[in-house]
Every structure is written in C-alpha cells, then in structure tokens.
C-alpha cells in the first residue's frame, strides 16, 4: 500500500506527448518546436548583424 503513490507517479510520468502528436497549425509538436528554434536563431542572427537598427 505504501508503494501505490510511487507507482502512480511513475505511470503518470510516461504520459507526456510525443513529437508526432498534433500541435498548433496542423504541424506535429516536433515540427513546431523546430520552427520555434529556427525563428529564435534567425532573431539572434538579425541582432548580431545590426539588422534591427532603423535606416536613416
């Protein structure tokens, strides 16, 4: 009886979504994550090149 909470916790730990589950916009969760990472990398590259400054 003491191990019941442990078994329940372990059972729930395996309930996470996988990368192939449907995500936002009809993409899989893995594809959505990859697009988010690519967008973040593009933002970093834009700021490194000074592309965020307004032209005068």
N, CA, C and O atoms as a Tinker XYZ file with bonds, in Angstrom:
   224  protein
     1  N      0.806000   -1.187000    0.000000    73     2
     2  CA     0.000000    0.000000    0.000000    64     1     3
     3  C      0.861000    1.269000    0.000000    63     2     4     5
     4  O      0.450000    2.300000   -0.531000    81     3
     5  N      2.033000    1.191000    0.585000    73     3     6
     6  CA     2.913000    2.359000    0.623000    64     5     7
     7  C      3.493000    2.680000   -0.751000    63     6     8     9
     8  O      3.852000    3.827000   -1.021000    81     7
     9  N      3.584000    1.700000   -1.597000    73     7    10
    10  CA     4.184000    1.904000   -2.916000    64     9    11
    11  C      3.192000    2.409000   -3.957000    63    10    12    13
    12  O      3.584000    2.767000   -5.068000    81    11
    13  N      1.923000    2.441000   -3.606000    73    11    14
    14  CA     0.911000    2.882000   -4.561000    64    13    15
    15  C      1.175000    4.300000   -5.093000    63    14    16    17
    16  O      1.106000    4.497000   -6.306000    81    15
    17  N      1.472000    5.289000   -4.247000    73    15    18
    18  CA     1.764000    6.627000   -4.798000    64    17    19
    19  C      2.973000    6.632000   -5.730000    63    18    20    21
    20  O      2.996000    7.371000   -6.714000    81    19
    21  N      3.973000    5.815000   -5.425000    73    19    22
    22  CA     5.145000    5.728000   -6.292000    64    21    23
    23  C      4.775000    5.156000   -7.655000    63    22    24    25
    24  O      5.209000    5.668000   -8.688000    81    23
    25  N      3.984000    4.105000   -7.656000    73    23    26
    26  CA     3.555000    3.513000   -8.927000    64    25    27
    27  C      2.697000    4.481000   -9.734000    63    26    28    29
    28  O      2.823000    4.545000  -10.957000    81    27
    29  N      1.833000    5.229000   -9.068000    73    27    30
    30  CA     1.008000    6.213000   -9.773000    64    29    31
    31  C      1.870000    7.320000  -10.372000    63    30    32    33
    32  O      1.633000    7.754000  -11.499000    81    31
    33  N      2.859000    7.774000   -9.627000    73    31    34
    34  CA     3.746000    8.815000  -10.136000    64    33    35
    35  C      4.526000    8.326000  -11.353000    63    34    36    37
    36  O      4.684000    9.055000  -12.332000    81    35
    37  N      5.004000    7.103000  -11.287000    73    35    38
    38  CA     5.742000    6.545000  -12.431000    64    37    39
    39  C      4.835000    6.355000  -13.642000    63    38    40    41
    40  O      5.263000    6.570000  -14.776000    81    39
    41  N      3.596000    5.958000  -13.414000    73    39    42
    42  CA     2.660000    5.770000  -14.519000    64    41    43
    43  C      2.345000    7.104000  -15.186000    63    42    44    45
    44  O      2.255000    7.173000  -16.412000    81    43
    45  N      2.177000    8.153000  -14.406000    73    43    46
    46  CA     1.877000    9.467000  -14.966000    64    45    47
    47  C      3.084000   10.090000  -15.655000    63    46    48    49
    48  O      2.921000   10.898000  -16.570000    81    47
    49  N      4.269000    9.735000  -15.239000    73    47    50
    50  CA     5.480000   10.276000  -15.865000    64    49    51
    51  C      5.592000    9.848000  -17.325000    63    50    52    53
    52  O      6.192000   10.559000  -18.131000    81    51
    53  N      5.034000    8.722000  -17.669000    73    51    54
    54  CA     5.084000    8.244000  -19.039000    64    53    55
    55  C      3.971000    8.767000  -19.918000    63    54    56    57
    56  O      3.828000    8.321000  -21.056000    81    55
    57  N      3.179000    9.698000  -19.423000    73    55    58
    58  CA     2.020000   10.191000  -20.163000    64    57    59
    59  C      2.309000   11.446000  -20.976000    63    58    60    61
    60  O      1.371000   12.051000  -21.495000    81    59
    61  N      3.542000   11.856000  -21.107000    73    59    62
    62  CA     3.864000   13.051000  -21.869000    64    61    63
    63  C      3.609000   12.854000  -23.353000    63    62    64    65
    64  O      3.581000   11.723000  -23.839000    81    63
    65  N      3.424000   13.954000  -24.071000    73    63    66
    66  CA     3.181000   13.880000  -25.502000    64    65    67
    67  C      4.449000   13.556000  -26.267000    63    66    68    69
    68  O      5.555000   13.846000  -25.809000    81    67
    69  N      4.285000   12.960000  -27.421000    73    67    70
    70  CA     5.441000   12.653000  -28.258000    64    69    71
    71  C      5.570000   13.706000  -29.348000    63    70    72    73
    72  O      4.671000   14.526000  -29.535000    81    71
    73  N      6.690000   13.683000  -30.069000    73    71    74
    74  CA     6.938000   14.667000  -31.132000    64    73    75
    75  C      5.981000   14.509000  -32.308000    63    74    76    77
    76  O      5.827000   15.439000  -33.099000    81    75
    77  N      5.340000   13.360000  -32.438000    73    75    78
    78  CA     4.448000   13.149000  -33.575000    64    77    79
    79  C      2.995000   13.499000  -33.259000    63    78    80    81
    80  O      2.136000   13.414000  -34.136000    81    79
    81  N      2.711000   13.890000  -32.016000    73    79    82
    82  CA     1.350000   14.304000  -31.669000    64    81    83
    83  C      1.007000   15.605000  -32.389000    63    82    84    85
    84  O      1.892000   16.421000  -32.647000    81    83
    85  N     -0.271000   15.805000  -32.715000    73    83    86
    86  CA    -0.658000   17.040000  -33.390000    64    85    87
    87  C     -0.362000   18.256000  -32.525000    63    86    88    89
    88  O     -0.541000   18.230000  -31.308000    81    87
    89  N      0.085000   19.301000  -33.166000    73    87    90
    90  CA     0.393000   20.540000  -32.463000    64    89    91
    91  C     -0.326000   21.703000  -33.117000    63    90    92    93
    92  O     -1.286000   21.499000  -33.860000    81    91
    93  N      0.125000   22.917000  -32.852000    73    91    94
    94  CA    -0.529000   24.103000  -33.393000    64    93    95
    95  C     -0.355000   24.226000  -34.906000    63    94    96    97
    96  O      0.704000   23.898000  -35.441000    81    95
    97  N     -1.373000   24.688000  -35.580000    73    95    98
    98  CA    -1.290000   24.945000  -37.014000    64    97    99
    99  C     -1.194000   23.710000  -37.876000    63    98   100   101
   100  O     -0.747000   23.802000  -39.020000    81    99
   101  N     -1.592000   22.566000  -37.375000    73    99   102
   102  CA    -1.550000   21.344000  -38.164000    64   101   103
   103  C     -0.176000   20.701000  -38.240000    63   102   104   105
   104  O     -0.002000   19.706000  -38.943000    81   103
   105  N      0.803000   21.250000  -37.531000    73   103   106
   106  CA     2.138000   20.670000  -37.504000    64   105   107
   107  C      2.235000   19.669000  -36.360000    63   106   108   109
   108  O      1.428000   19.696000  -35.431000    81   107
   109  N      3.212000   18.800000  -36.432000    73   107   110
   110  CA     3.465000   17.938000  -35.283000    64   109   111
   111  C      4.163000   18.782000  -34.217000    63   110   112   113
   112  O      4.686000   19.857000  -34.510000    81   111
   113  N      4.166000   18.289000  -32.991000    73   111   114
   114  CA     4.811000   19.038000  -31.911000    64   113   115
   115  C      6.297000   19.211000  -32.186000    63   114   116   117
   116  O      6.868000   20.255000  -31.869000    81   115
   117  N      6.932000   18.195000  -32.776000    73   115   118
   118  CA     8.351000   18.271000  -33.099000    64   117   119
   119  C      8.633000   19.326000  -34.165000    63   118   120   121
   120  O      9.604000   20.075000  -34.067000    81   119
   121  N      7.776000   19.376000  -35.182000    73   119   122
   122  CA     7.938000   20.383000  -36.242000    64   121   123
   123  C      7.742000   21.792000  -35.690000    63   122   124   125
   124  O      8.483000   22.709000  -36.045000    81   123
   125  N      6.754000   21.962000  -34.831000    73   123   126
   126  CA     6.506000   23.281000  -34.237000    64   125   127
   127  C      7.700000   23.712000  -33.393000    63   126   128   129
   128  O      8.093000   24.879000  -33.426000    81   127
   129  N      8.281000   22.782000  -32.637000    73   127   130
   130  CA     9.452000   23.101000  -31.819000    64   129   131
   131  C     10.635000   23.492000  -32.705000    63   130   132   133
   132  O     11.354000   24.442000  -32.396000    81   131
   133  N     10.838000   22.755000  -33.815000    73   131   134
   134  CA    11.945000   23.069000  -34.718000    64   133   135
   135  C     11.762000   24.444000  -35.354000    63   134   136   137
   136  O     12.731000   25.186000  -35.512000    81   135
   137  N     10.535000   24.788000  -35.719000    73   135   138
   138  CA    10.282000   26.115000  -36.288000    64   137   139
   139  C     10.531000   27.216000  -35.261000    63   138   140   141
   140  O     11.067000   28.271000  -35.599000    81   139
   141  N     10.146000   26.976000  -34.014000    73   139   142
   142  CA    10.407000   27.954000  -32.959000    64   141   143
   143  C     11.905000   28.160000  -32.759000    63   142   144   145
   144  O     12.367000   29.287000  -32.583000    81   143
   145  N     12.661000   27.058000  -32.787000    73   143   146
   146  CA    14.111000   27.155000  -32.629000    64   145   147
   147  C     14.740000   27.896000  -33.805000    63   146   148   149
   148  O     15.655000   28.697000  -33.613000    81   147
   149  N     14.259000   27.638000  -35.017000    73   147   150
   150  CA    14.791000   28.324000  -36.201000    64   149   151
   151  C     14.471000   29.809000  -36.150000    63   150   152   153
   152  O     15.306000   30.635000  -36.519000    81   151
   153  N     13.273000   30.158000  -35.697000    73   151   154
   154  CA    12.906000   31.570000  -35.585000    64   153   155
   155  C     13.764000   32.271000  -34.539000    63   154   156   157
   156  O     14.166000   33.417000  -34.737000    81   155
   157  N     14.044000   31.600000  -33.440000    73   155   158
   158  CA    14.898000   32.191000  -32.411000    64   157   159
   159  C     16.311000   32.391000  -32.947000    63   158   160   161
   160  O     16.939000   33.412000  -32.668000    81   159
   161  N     16.816000   31.428000  -33.715000    73   159   162
   162  CA    18.149000   31.561000  -34.298000    64   161   163
   163  C     18.188000   32.706000  -35.300000    63   162   164   165
   164  O     19.173000   33.441000  -35.359000    81   163
   165  N     17.129000   32.866000  -36.087000    73   163   166
   166  CA    17.070000   33.970000  -37.056000    64   165   167
   167  C     17.037000   35.309000  -36.324000    63   166   168   169
   168  O     17.651000   36.275000  -36.776000    81   167
   169  N     16.332000   35.373000  -35.205000    73   167   170
   170  CA    16.300000   36.608000  -34.421000    64   169   171
   171  C     17.677000   36.947000  -33.877000    63   170   172   173
   172  O     18.086000   38.108000  -33.887000    81   171
   173  N     18.390000   35.937000  -33.404000    73   171   174
   174  CA    19.733000   36.162000  -32.873000    64   173   175
   175  C     20.658000   36.635000  -33.990000    63   174   176   177
   176  O     21.446000   37.560000  -33.792000    81   175
   177  N     20.568000   36.004000  -35.170000    73   175   178
   178  CA    21.420000   36.399000  -36.297000    64   177   179
   179  C     21.098000   37.809000  -36.747000    63   178   180   181
   180  O     22.005000   38.551000  -37.123000    81   179
   181  N     19.835000   38.199000  -36.719000    73   179   182
   182  CA    19.451000   39.546000  -37.150000    64   181   183
   183  C     20.027000   40.590000  -36.206000    63   182   184   185
   184  O     20.477000   41.646000  -36.652000    81   183
   185  N     20.021000   40.310000  -34.919000    73   183   186
   186  CA    20.555000   41.286000  -33.978000    64   185   187
   187  C     22.078000   41.318000  -34.022000    63   186   188   189
   188  O     22.668000   42.365000  -33.755000    81   187
   189  N     22.729000   40.212000  -34.350000    73   187   190
   190  CA    24.176000   40.190000  -34.460000    64   189   191
   191  C     24.667000   41.019000  -35.645000    63   190   192   193
   192  O     25.751000   41.599000  -35.589000    81   191
   193  N     23.882000   41.075000  -36.705000    73   191   194
   194  CA    24.268000   41.805000  -37.905000    64   193   195
   195  C     23.810000   43.243000  -37.884000    63   194   196   197
   196  O     24.047000   43.973000  -38.846000    81   195
   197  N     23.167000   43.669000  -36.830000    73   195   198
   198  CA    22.681000   45.050000  -36.754000    64   197   199
   199  C     21.473000   45.297000  -37.614000    63   198   200   201
   200  O     21.169000   46.450000  -37.917000    81   199
   201  N     20.762000   44.252000  -38.024000    73   199   202
   202  CA    19.610000   44.400000  -38.914000    64   201   203
   203  C     18.401000   44.987000  -38.211000    63   202   204   205
   204  O     17.423000   45.350000  -38.863000    81   203
   205  N     18.453000   45.085000  -36.892000    73   203   206
   206  CA    17.292000   45.623000  -36.180000    64   205   207
   207  C     17.334000   47.145000  -36.079000    63   206   208   209
   208  O     16.365000   47.763000  -35.639000    81   207
   209  N     18.445000   47.751000  -36.481000    73   207   210
   210  CA    18.536000   49.208000  -36.446000    64   209   211
   211  C     17.710000   49.798000  -37.579000    63   210   212   213
   212  O     17.658000   49.236000  -38.674000    81   211
   213  N     17.076000   50.911000  -37.323000    73   211   214
   214  CA    16.255000   51.553000  -38.354000    64   213   215
   215  C     17.151000   52.366000  -39.275000    63   214   216   217
   216  O     18.036000   53.082000  -38.805000    81   215
   217  N     16.932000   52.264000  -40.585000    73   215   218
   218  CA    17.759000   53.047000  -41.525000    64   217   219
   219  C     17.422000   54.522000  -41.427000    63   218   220   221
   220  O     16.292000   54.895000  -41.113000    81   219
   221  N     18.431000   55.370000  -41.704000    73   219   222
   222  CA    18.227000   56.818000  -41.598000    64   221   223
   223  C     18.351000   57.487000  -42.928000    63   222   224
   224  O     18.208000   58.706000  -43.022000    81   223
